Amino acid sequence: MKEIKKPDVKAPRYRPEVHTILNKEFFDSFKEKHPKYKNADNAYLKSIIKAFNKLVFNTVIETRDGVQLPESIGWLFIGTCQQSKKYNIDFAKSHQYGVQVSNKNWATDGKLAKIFFTNHAPKIKIKNREFWKFVACREFKRAVAKAYPENWQMYVMADPKIKIEHAYNKIRQKDFRTKQTAKELESYNEFDI
């Protein structure tokens, strides 16, 4: 067993410069584009955006298929992945016991949750889609981590050897065919020739 050193919380840190989209320039251009909101407070507009984002990520957590983002930007969903091949250290328990303790995810049979973003669906053809990226906020990640062990079988299984857009399209097509077959069976009469 390897010993683990506790980090020095008072040591100097490198903090990269943070750029946010919800800044004064954004709100000024929004109010210029939509004059009826020119008297709205920036904090109020920011709270509306955060409430919408929270609604989106809660819907992603509750549904298997995830959510199609507005303006056909892409799909956001949670996938189940195999356990990492690297040694996954549980830092909270490691600091508690003084030795390295691995996190084996016993509650989910060793499976991990990952938040996937894809914009390679057939209906979504936006220009320069390769350059789009999704980074989940801390609140979203923690909500997924809390909800995943309770219902981990519900989410799409992601095969590491197949590109995620192919796997996701395959699952959506299978669901569509199942629904189509169910509709056809409703009107089926075996005695009608």
N, C-alpha and C positions, 0 to 999 in steps of 0.2 A: 504494500500500500504506500502510495506516495503521499508525503505531507503536502499540505497546501498553505500558502502564506496569505494572511488577510491583507487586502489592499490598504494602502495608506490613504485614508479619506481626506487628509489635509495636504496631500502632495499637489503641486501645480498641475493643472490640466490644460490641454489644448482644446479650445472650443472653436470649431469652424464658424464662419459667419453664416447666419441663418437668413434665408430669403423666404419671405412668405408672399403668397398671392393676395391675401386679404390685407392690402395696404392702402394708404391714402390715394395713390394713383388709380388703383382699381375702382375704389368707391367713387372717385371723381368722374372717371370715364363712364361708370355705370349710370350715375345721376345725369350725365350729359346725354347719354343715349336714351334714357327713360326719364323725361322731365317730371313726371308725376311723383317720382320718389325723391325729388331734390331737397325736400325738407326732412326726409327720414334721417334718423341718427345712424352713424356708421356702426355703432355697437348693436343697434337693433337689426340692421341688415346682416351683420356677422352672426347674430344669434339665429336668424332664419336659415342661413347657410349651414350652420352647425346642426340645427334640428333636422334639416333635410338629410345631411350626411349620416346622422345617427339613425334615421329611419331606414336609409339604404343599407347600412351595415347590419342592422338588426334583421332586415328581410333576408340578406345573404346568409346569415347564420341559421335562420328558421327554415329555409327552403333548400332542397337538394340541387335544383337547377341554378340557383343564384339569381342575379339581377342583370338585366340589360340596362346599361347606363344611358342617360339621356343623350340625345343628338347622335345616337348610334356610335358612340365612342368605343364600346366594347362590352364584354361580359365579365362579371365579377362573381366568382364562386369559390367554395371551399372544397379542397380535394384531400383525400386520404393518401398518404405516402408511406413507403416502407421506412423502417428505422434507419437512421443515419449510420454509415459504416464507420464514421469517426467516433472517438470516445466522447460521449455527451456528458459533460460534467454538470451536476446539480450544485450550483455554487452556494445556495442557501444552506443545504445540508453539509456540504464540504466545510464551510466556515464554522458550522456548529460543532462538527466532530474533529476538525483539524486534519483530516485526510481527504483525498479525492474520492468522492462518491459519484457513481454514474447514475444517470437518469434513464431507466429502462422503459418507462411508460407502460407499466403493468396493467393499468386500468383500461388501456385501449389495445391490448395484445401487441404492444410494441409499435403501433402505428402512430404517425405524426399528422397533424393538420397543417395544411399550407393554404394560403390565400392566393388564388390564381386570378390573373387578369389576361384575357385574350381578346384580340380584335381581329381574329382571322376567321370569324364566322362568315358563311356565304353571303348573308345580307349586308354585312358591314364592309363597305369598300371606301374607307376614307383615305385621303391623300397622305402619304408619308406615315402610314400606320406603324411602320417599324420603329419609329422614333418615340412612340407613346410609351409611357411607363407608369405603373401604379405603385405607390408606396403607402402602405397602410399606416394609419396613425396609431399611437400607443393604446388608445381606448378601444379601437377595433381589434387589435392583436390580443389584448387582455380579455375581451369579451369572447373571442374565438377560443382562447385557451381555457376559459371557464366552462363554455358550453360543449366543447368537443368531447370530453370524456363521458358525458351523459348520453350522447346520441351519435357516437362516432361511426356506426354502421350505415347511417343515412347518406353520408356524403359520397361523392364520386371517387372511385379508386383510380389513382393516377399511376400508370405504368412508367417506370423511369426510361424505358427503351423507346417509347412512342412519344412523338411531339404532342403536347397538350391540346392543340387545336384539333388534331385528328381524333384523339380520344373523346374530346367533348362533343364534336360533331357526330361521332358514331353513337354515343349515348342518346343525343337528342333525336337522331333519326330512328333509333330503336323505340324510343318512347312514342314518336309520331306514328310508326307502323303499328304499335300495340293499340293506340287509340283508334286508328283507322280500322283495324281488324274488329275491334269491339263494336264500332258503328255498323260495320257490314254484317256482323252476327246478329244485331238487333232486328234487322229486316229479313233475316234468312228464314226460309220456310222449306223444310226438307221434302214436303209433299208437293210443292209447286215445281213443275217441270217445264 
